[in-house]
Amino acid sequence: MLKHPFKITAVWLLLCCSSLVFAQNAIVQQKNASLKLESIKGQQPKNIVFILTDDHRFDALGFLKSQTFIKTPNLDFLAKNGAYLPNAFVTTSLCSPSRASILTGLYAHKHKVVDNQNPVSKDLVFYSQYLQAKGYQTALIGKWHMGGDFDDPQRGFDYWVSFKGQGSYLPDVHGLNVNGKQVKQKGYITDELTDYAVDFIQSRKKDKPFMLYLSHKGVHADFIPADRDKGMSANHQFNPPKTMLTGTHQGAPMWLQNQRNSWHGVEFPYHSNLDIGEYYKRYAETLYSVDASVGKVIETLKQQGLLESTLIVYMGDNGFQFGEHGIIDKRTAYEASMRVPMLAYHPALIKPGTVVKEAVANIDIAPTLLEVAGLKAPAYMDGQSFLPLLAGKKISWRSGLMYEYYWERNYPQTPTIHALRGDRYKYIHYHGIWDTDELYDLQEDPEEAVNLIHSPKHQEIAKRMNKELFSQLIQSSGMYIPLYPDSGGQSILRYEYGSPVAEFPSNLKRKETVNNTEHK
C-alpha cells in the first residue's frame, strides 16, 4: 500500500500541469518567449493604421446599397481607391475571442480567450510586441475588451488610451485610462478617440515607424448616435431579410427556431419589444460618426505627408444579424455573423479598385502587419499574410476557413459550433445538443435559407467537409473545448406569448419498432 497517496497524486498533477503549460506555451509563442523575428530582405517598414470597429456587419457599407440608410462616404473612398475584401471573416464571432485572434494570429482554442468574461493569458504574444522589438512606436486607442473588465495599459503598446469593458458613448464615472492615468471622458466617445488618434499621429516620434491601433466602441449596442447624426435615417424604410419570417428557413435546427423567442431573437430581443428595423437605423446613425472618424484620420495623414507611406486597414471585429434566421446579435456561423467589412489602402502598394476575392480572416491580420513591418510571421501563428493579395499577386491560399464558437452559460441559446466555410459550401457542426447539423450552397442560396444536410445528392459533400473540418482541428490542436468557471449573469427568458418550442426534426423521427422491424 502507498504510504503517501495524496502527496504522490499532488506531484503527478503538478507534473501534468507543468507539461500542459509547457505544451501550451509552445503553440502560442516562440521558444523562450523570444520576440526576435526574421527580417524580410528588401522590405522597408511601413507605417500602419489599423482601424477596428465593433459589430460592423459585412454589408453595412454605403457602396453596397444593402439598406438605403447606410451611408459611409469615407469607407467608400478606401474601397474605391484601395482594396475591398468581400470575403473577410472572423474565426469566432464574438468580441474578445476575435480581438485576441487579431492580436495573436491564433484560433480561439489556442489563445483560449473563448468568451468576454475571462482574463487573457500572460503567455500570449501580441503582434504589437514584435513591432516594438522592430523599433516601431505603437499605440492602442479605444476599446480593448479582451477577456475582462479593465483598462490598464497592456504589453506591446507605447501609447495607451482605453476604457473598461464596453465603455460608454457618453461621459460616465469611469472615464478613460490615458497611459495609466484616469482621465475624464469629455464628450462623444467616437469623436474623443479620434482626437486622441490625431494627436498621436501629429506628436509621434518622427524617427520611428508607427503602428496605430484605433479600436472604436462604435457600433456596439446599445446604439447611441452623435447628436448631429440623430434622425438621419428617419425617412428610410428597413428592408428585412428573407429568413426573418417564420418558416422561411427550411430545415432549421431546433435550437435556432427556439432562439426566435429569446434574448437574441426577433420576438423577444433583449427581453423587450424592440423594433428590429428602427434598431438597425439607429445602428446606421451610430456608424456615421465612425465613418467621419476614418475621414479625419485620412486627412491627418495627408496633412502630415504620411498618406503615401502608411497602410490603412479597416475591419469589423465580428458581424451582426438584424433578423437573419429570426435572430439578432452574432455568435453563429451564418454569413451575417461571421463575415465582416475589410478595406485596405496604400497608394504605393494597392491599385485603386482592387478586389481580393480570397477568404481572409482575423487570424491573418497579425501576419500581414508583421510583413508590412518587414518581418516574417512566427511559425506558431495560424494565419497567413494577405499583403501579396493586396498587391495583386497570386499565391497559395486556403480553400476552406474554419470557424468556432463555444457555448456560453451567459447566453445558453446558442450551442458550441464548429464550421467550415468553403468557396461554395458551408458545413456547420454542433456539439452537445440533440439536433441537426447544417449544409448550405452559398452560390445558389446566399441567404442560407435551405439546409441541405439531409439532401441525398449532397451527402458526399457533407462527409468530405466534415472530414476536412476535423482535419483542420487536429492540425491546429483544436480537439478539445476550453472550460472556465461560471462568471456573469444569464439571459435565459422566453416570452410567454411568443413562438412555442420547435418540433423535433422530422428526419430523426421513426415509427414504433419491434425487433428492429418498423410497424406498418
C-alpha positions in Angstrom: 0.0 0.0 0.0 1.2 3.5 -0.8 2.2 5.5 2.3 1.5 8.9 0.9 -1.0 8.6 -1.9 -2.2 12.2 -1.8 1.4 13.5 -2.0 2.1 11.3 -5.0 -1.1 12.4 -6.6 -0.2 16.0 -6.0 3.2 15.6 -7.5 1.7 13.7 -10.5 -0.8 16.6 -11.0 1.9 19.2 -10.8 4.0 17.4 -13.4 1.0 17.0 -15.7 0.0 20.7 -15.3 3.6 21.8 -15.9 3.7 19.7 -19.1 0.4 21.2 -20.2 1.6 24.7 -19.6 4.8 24.0 -21.5 2.8 22.4 -24.3 0.5 25.4 -24.4 3.5 27.8 -24.5 4.9 26.0 -27.4 1.8 26.7 -29.5 1.2 30.4 -28.6 4.7 31.8 -28.5 8.3 31.3 -29.8 10.8 29.3 -27.9 11.8 31.1 -24.6 9.2 33.8 -25.5 11.6 35.3 -28.0 10.4 38.5 -29.8 13.1 38.2 -32.4 11.7 37.5 -35.9 13.5 37.0 -39.2 13.5 40.1 -41.4 12.3 40.1 -45.0 15.1 41.2 -47.3 14.3 44.4 -49.2 11.1 45.1 -47.3 11.2 48.6 -45.8 8.9 49.0 -42.7 5.8 51.0 -43.4 3.6 53.0 -41.1 0.4 51.2 -40.1 -3.1 52.4 -39.1 -5.4 49.5 -38.2 -9.0 50.6 -37.5 -11.3 48.1 -35.8 -15.0 48.7 -35.3 -17.4 46.7 -33.1 -20.2 44.6 -34.6 -19.9 46.2 -38.0 -21.6 43.8 -40.4 -20.2 43.0 -43.8 -22.8 44.7 -46.0 -23.2 47.9 -43.9 -21.1 49.9 -46.4 -22.7 52.6 -48.5 -21.4 51.5 -51.8 -23.0 48.0 -51.3 -26.5 49.6 -51.1 -27.8 46.9 -48.7 -30.1 49.4 -47.0 -30.8 53.0 -48.2 -29.9 54.4 -44.8 -26.4 53.1 -44.8 -24.0 55.9 -45.7 -20.2 55.6 -45.4 -18.5 58.0 -47.8 -15.1 57.7 -46.2 -15.1 54.0 -46.2 -16.4 54.1 -49.8 -13.3 56.2 -50.6 -11.0 53.5 -49.2 -12.8 50.8 -51.2 -12.7 52.9 -54.4 -9.1 54.0 -54.1 -7.7 50.9 -52.4 -8.8 47.3 -51.9 -12.1 45.8 -50.9 -12.1 42.3 -49.4 -15.7 41.0 -49.8 -14.8 37.6 -48.3 -13.4 38.7 -45.0 -14.4 36.7 -41.9 -13.7 36.2 -38.3 -13.0 32.7 -36.9 -15.1 33.4 -33.8 -17.9 35.9 -34.0 -17.6 37.4 -30.5 -15.8 40.5 -29.3 -13.0 39.2 -27.0 -12.1 36.0 -29.0 -12.0 37.9 -32.3 -9.8 40.6 -30.8 -7.5 38.0 -29.3 -7.2 36.3 -32.8 -6.4 39.7 -34.4 -3.6 40.4 -31.9 -2.1 36.9 -31.9 -2.9 35.3 -35.2 -4.3 32.3 -33.4 -7.6 30.5 -33.3 -9.6 30.8 -30.1 -9.0 27.3 -29.0 -5.3 28.2 -29.0 -5.3 31.6 -27.3 -8.2 30.4 -25.1 -10.0 33.7 -25.0 -13.2 32.0 -25.8 -15.7 34.4 -24.1 -16.0 38.0 -22.9 -15.6 37.2 -19.3 -12.2 35.7 -18.5 -8.7 37.2 -18.4 -6.1 36.9 -21.1 -3.2 34.6 -20.5 0.2 36.2 -20.0 1.7 33.6 -22.3 0.1 35.3 -25.3 2.3 37.4 -27.5 0.7 40.3 -29.4 1.9 41.4 -32.9 2.5 44.8 -31.4 5.2 43.4 -29.2 7.1 42.1 -32.3 6.7 45.6 -33.8 8.1 47.2 -30.7 11.1 44.9 -30.9 11.5 46.0 -34.5 11.6 49.7 -33.4 8.0 50.7 -34.0 6.2 53.3 -31.9 2.9 51.6 -31.1 -0.4 52.9 -29.8 -3.7 51.4 -28.8 -6.6 54.0 -28.7 -10.0 52.7 -27.8 -11.7 49.5 -26.9 -9.5 46.7 -25.5 -12.2 44.4 -24.1 -10.3 41.2 -24.4 -11.0 38.9 -21.5 -12.1 41.1 -18.7 -13.4 44.4 -17.5 -10.2 46.5 -17.1 -8.5 49.4 -18.8 -4.8 49.0 -17.7 -2.1 49.6 -20.3 -1.2 46.3 -22.0 2.1 44.9 -23.2 3.1 45.9 -26.7 1.9 49.5 -26.6 3.9 52.6 -26.0 0.8 54.9 -26.0 -2.4 53.8 -24.4 -6.0 55.2 -24.3 -8.7 52.9 -23.3 -11.7 52.3 -21.1 -13.3 49.5 -19.0 -15.3 46.8 -20.8 -17.7 48.2 -23.4 -17.1 51.8 -22.4 -19.8 54.4 -22.8 -20.8 56.5 -25.8 -21.4 59.4 -23.5 -19.3 60.5 -20.5 -19.7 58.4 -17.4 -18.0 58.0 -14.0 -15.3 55.6 -15.3 -13.8 57.9 -17.9 -10.6 56.9 -19.8 -7.2 55.4 -18.9 -4.6 57.5 -20.7 -1.2 56.0 -20.3 -2.0 54.7 -16.8 -3.8 57.8 -15.5 -7.6 58.1 -15.1 -8.9 61.0 -17.3 -12.5 62.2 -17.6 -14.3 61.5 -20.8 -15.2 64.8 -22.3 -17.7 64.0 -25.0 -19.0 61.5 -27.5 -16.6 58.5 -27.4 -16.0 58.1 -31.2 -15.1 61.8 -31.6 -12.9 61.7 -28.5 -11.0 58.6 -29.6 -10.5 60.1 -33.0 -9.0 63.3 -31.4 -6.5 61.1 -29.4 -5.6 59.3 -32.6 -5.0 62.5 -34.4 -2.9 63.8 -31.5 -0.8 60.6 -31.6 -0.1 60.9 -35.4 0.8 64.5 -35.1 3.1 64.1 -32.0 4.7 60.8 -32.9 8.4 60.3 -32.9 9.4 61.3 -36.4 12.5 59.0 -36.4 10.4 55.8 -35.9 7.8 54.0 -38.0 4.5 53.8 -36.1 1.5 51.5 -35.7 -1.8 53.0 -34.6 -4.5 50.5 -33.5 -7.7 52.6 -33.4 -10.4 50.5 -31.8 -13.8 52.1 -31.7 -16.6 51.3 -29.4 -19.0 52.0 -32.2 -21.1 50.3 -33.4 -21.8 48.2 -30.3 -25.2 48.1 -28.7 -26.9 50.0 -27.2 -26.5 52.3 -30.2 -26.3 56.0 -29.4 -25.6 58.2 -32.4 -23.8 61.6 -32.1 -26.3 64.4 -31.7 -25.5 65.7 -35.2 -26.5 62.3 -36.7 -29.7 61.5 -34.8 -32.7 61.2 -37.1 -30.8 61.0 -40.4 -32.4 57.7 -41.3 -35.9 58.6 -40.1 -37.4 58.8 -43.7 -35.9 55.5 -44.8 -37.5 52.0 -44.7 -35.9 48.9 -43.4 -35.6 46.1 -45.9 -36.0 42.9 -43.7 -34.0 39.8 -44.6 -35.9 36.9 -46.1 -35.3 34.5 -43.3 -36.6 36.9 -40.7 -40.1 35.5 -41.3 -41.1 32.3 -39.5 -41.0 29.2 -41.8 -38.7 30.7 -44.4 -35.6 28.8 -43.2 -36.1 25.2 -44.4 -34.5 22.5 -42.2 -33.5 25.0 -39.5 -32.2 23.4 -36.3 -34.5 23.3 -33.2 -32.1 25.5 -31.2 -32.3 28.2 -33.9 -36.1 28.1 -34.1 -36.3 28.3 -30.3 -33.9 31.2 -30.3 -36.5 33.4 -32.1 -38.2 33.7 -28.7 -35.2 34.6 -26.6 -32.7 37.4 -25.6 -31.2 37.1 -29.1 -34.4 36.5 -31.0 -36.6 38.9 -33.1 -39.7 38.1 -31.0 -38.1 38.9 -27.6 -34.9 40.9 -28.4 -33.0 41.8 -25.2 -36.2 40.7 -23.4 -38.1 43.7 -24.8 -40.4 44.7 -27.6 -37.6 46.3 -29.6 -38.4 47.1 -33.3 -35.6 45.5 -35.3 -36.0 47.9 -38.2 -35.7 51.0 -36.0 -32.8 49.3 -34.2 -30.9 48.9 -37.4 -31.5 52.5 -38.4 -30.1 53.7 -35.1 -27.1 51.4 -35.7 -26.6 53.2 -39.1 -26.7 56.6 -37.4 -24.1 55.5 -34.9 -21.9 54.2 -37.8 -21.9 57.7 -39.4 -19.5 59.0 -36.7 -17.2 56.1 -37.2 -17.1 56.8 -40.9 -16.4 60.5 -40.1 -13.5 59.3 -37.9 -12.0 57.4 -40.8 -12.1 60.6 -42.9 -10.4 62.6 -40.2 -7.6 60.1 -39.8 -7.1 60.1 -43.6 -7.0 63.9 -43.7 -4.5 64.0 -40.8 -2.2 61.5 -42.5 -2.4 63.6 -45.7 -1.6 66.8 -43.8 1.4 65.1 -42.2 2.7 63.9 -45.5 2.1 60.2 -44.4 -0.7 59.1 -46.6 1.6 57.6 -49.3 3.8 55.7 -46.7 1.0 54.3 -44.5 -1.0 51.2 -44.8 -4.6 51.7 -43.6 -6.6 48.5 -42.8 -10.2 48.8 -41.7 -12.3 45.9 -40.4 -15.1 44.9 -38.0 -14.4 42.5 -35.1 -17.5 40.4 -36.0 -20.7 40.7 -37.9 -24.2 41.3 -36.6 -27.6 39.9 -37.5 -30.6 42.1 -37.9 -33.3 39.5 -38.3 -31.5 36.9 -40.3 -32.8 33.4 -39.3 -35.1 35.2 -36.8 -32.3 36.3 -34.6 -30.1 39.3 -33.7 -26.6 39.7 -32.4 -23.7 37.4 -33.6 -22.4 34.2 -32.1 -23.4 32.0 -35.0 -21.7 30.6 -38.2 -24.2 32.3 -40.5 -22.8 34.8 -43.1 -24.2 37.9 -41.4 -22.4 36.9 -38.2 -19.0 35.7 -39.3 -18.5 38.0 -42.3 -17.0 41.4 -41.7 -16.2 44.5 -43.7 -12.5 44.8 -44.6 -10.8 47.5 -46.6 -7.1 48.4 -47.2 -5.4 51.5 -48.6 -1.8 52.2 -49.6 -1.3 54.0 -52.9 2.2 52.7 -53.5 1.2 49.1 -53.0 -2.5 48.7 -53.8 -4.1 49.7 -57.1 -7.4 51.6 -56.9 -10.4 49.4 -57.2 -8.6 46.2 -56.2 -11.0 43.4 -55.1 -9.5 40.5 -53.2 -11.8 37.5 -53.5 -9.9 35.0 -51.3 -11.3 34.2 -47.9 -9.2 36.3 -45.4 -9.8 36.3 -41.7 -8.9 38.0 -38.4 -6.2 35.4 -37.8 -4.5 36.9 -40.9 -4.1 40.4 -39.5 -1.1 39.8 -37.3 1.0 38.0 -40.0 0.0 40.7 -42.6 1.0 43.6 -40.3 4.3 41.9 -39.5 5.1 41.6 -43.2 4.3 45.2 -43.6 6.9 45.8 -40.9 9.4 43.7 -42.8 9.1 40.7 -40.5 8.3 37.0 -41.2 5.4 35.8 -39.1 6.3 33.2 -36.4 5.6 29.6 -37.3 3.1 29.1 -34.5 0.6 31.5 -35.9 -2.5 30.1 -37.6 -3.0 33.0 -40.0 -1.2 33.9 -43.2 -0.2 37.3 -44.6 -2.5 38.6 -47.3 -0.2 41.5 -48.2 0.7 39.8 -51.6 -3.1 39.6 -52.4 -3.5 43.3 -51.8 -0.6 43.9 -54.3 -2.5 41.8 -56.9 -0.2 38.7 -56.7 -1.3 35.1 -57.0 -0.2 33.0 -54.0 -1.3 29.7 -52.5 -4.3 30.3 -50.2 -6.7 28.4 -48.1 -9.6 26.5 -49.7 -11.8 26.5 -46.6 -11.9 28.7 -43.5 -12.6 27.1 -40.1 -15.0 28.8 -37.6 -15.5 28.0 -33.9 -17.8 29.3 -31.1 -18.0 27.8 -27.6 -21.3 27.6 -25.7 -21.6 30.4 -23.0 -23.6 29.9 -19.9 -24.4 33.6 -20.0 -26.2 33.1 -23.3 -27.1 29.4 -23.5 -29.4 29.8 -26.5 -26.5 29.1 -28.9 -24.6 25.8 -28.8 -20.9 25.1 -29.4 -20.3 25.4 -33.1 -17.5 24.3 -35.5 -17.9 25.2 -39.2 -16.0 25.0 -42.4 -16.7 27.8 -44.9 -15.6 27.0 -48.4 -15.9 29.0 -51.6 -19.3 27.4 -52.4 -20.5 25.3 -49.5 -20.6 25.8 -45.7 -20.8 23.0 -43.3 -21.9 23.7 -39.7 -21.3 21.1 -37.0 -22.9 21.3 -33.5 -21.7 19.8 -30.2 -23.7 18.8 -27.1 -27.2 19.0 -28.5 -29.7 16.6 -30.0 -30.4 18.4 -33.2 -29.4 18.6 -36.8 -26.2 20.0 -38.4 -26.3 22.3 -41.5 -25.0 22.5 -45.0 -25.6 25.4 -47.4 -24.9 26.0 -51.1 -23.8 29.7 -50.8 -23.7 30.1 -54.6 -27.4 29.0 -55.1 -28.6 30.1 -51.6 -26.6 33.1 -50.3 -29.2 33.7 -47.6 -28.7 30.2 -46.2 -32.4 29.5 -46.3 -32.3 25.8 -47.3 -30.4 23.3 -45.1 -29.1 20.6 -47.4 -27.6 18.4 -44.7 -30.1 15.6 -45.4 -30.2 16.1 -49.2 -29.3 12.7 -50.8 -27.2 14.4 -53.6 -25.2 16.4 -51.1 -24.2 13.6 -48.7 -20.7 13.2 -50.2 -20.1 17.0 -49.8 -21.2 16.9 -46.2 -18.9 13.9 -45.4 -15.9 15.5 -47.2 -16.4 18.8 -45.3 -16.8 17.0 -42.0 -13.5 15.2 -42.6 -11.8 18.4 -43.6 -13.1 20.3 -40.6 -11.8 17.7 -38.2 -8.5 17.5 -40.1 -8.0 21.3 -39.5 -9.0 20.9 -35.9 -6.4 18.1 -35.4 -3.7 20.0 -37.2 -4.3 23.2 -35.1 -4.5 21.4 -31.7 -8.2 22.1 -31.5 -9.6 18.8 -30.4 -10.9 20.0 -27.1 -13.4 22.5 -25.6 -12.0 25.2 -23.3 -13.9 25.3 -20.0 -14.0 28.1 -17.4 -15.8 28.7 -14.1 -19.2 30.4 -14.3 -18.9 34.2 -14.5 -21.5 36.9 -15.0 -25.3 36.8 -15.3 -27.6 34.8 -17.6 -30.1 36.0 -20.2 -32.4 33.0 -20.4 -36.0 34.1 -20.5 -38.7 33.4 -23.1 -41.8 35.5 -23.9 -45.0 33.7 -22.7 -46.9 34.7 -25.9 -44.1 34.1 -28.4 -43.4 31.1 -30.6 -43.8 27.7 -28.9 -40.9 25.3 -28.6 -39.8 23.9 -32.0 -40.9 20.5 -33.1 -38.3 17.7 -33.1 -36.6 17.3 -36.6 -38.7 15.0 -38.8 -35.7 13.2 -40.2 -34.9 12.0 -36.6 -38.4 10.6 -36.0 -39.1 6.9 -36.5 -42.3 4.9 -36.1 -42.6 2.4 -33.3 -40.5 -0.7 -33.9 -40.4 -4.2 -32.5 -37.3 -6.4 -33.0 -35.9 -3.7 -35.3 -38.9 -4.1 -37.6 -40.9 -1.0 -38.4 -44.7 -1.2 -37.5 -46.8 -0.5 -40.6 
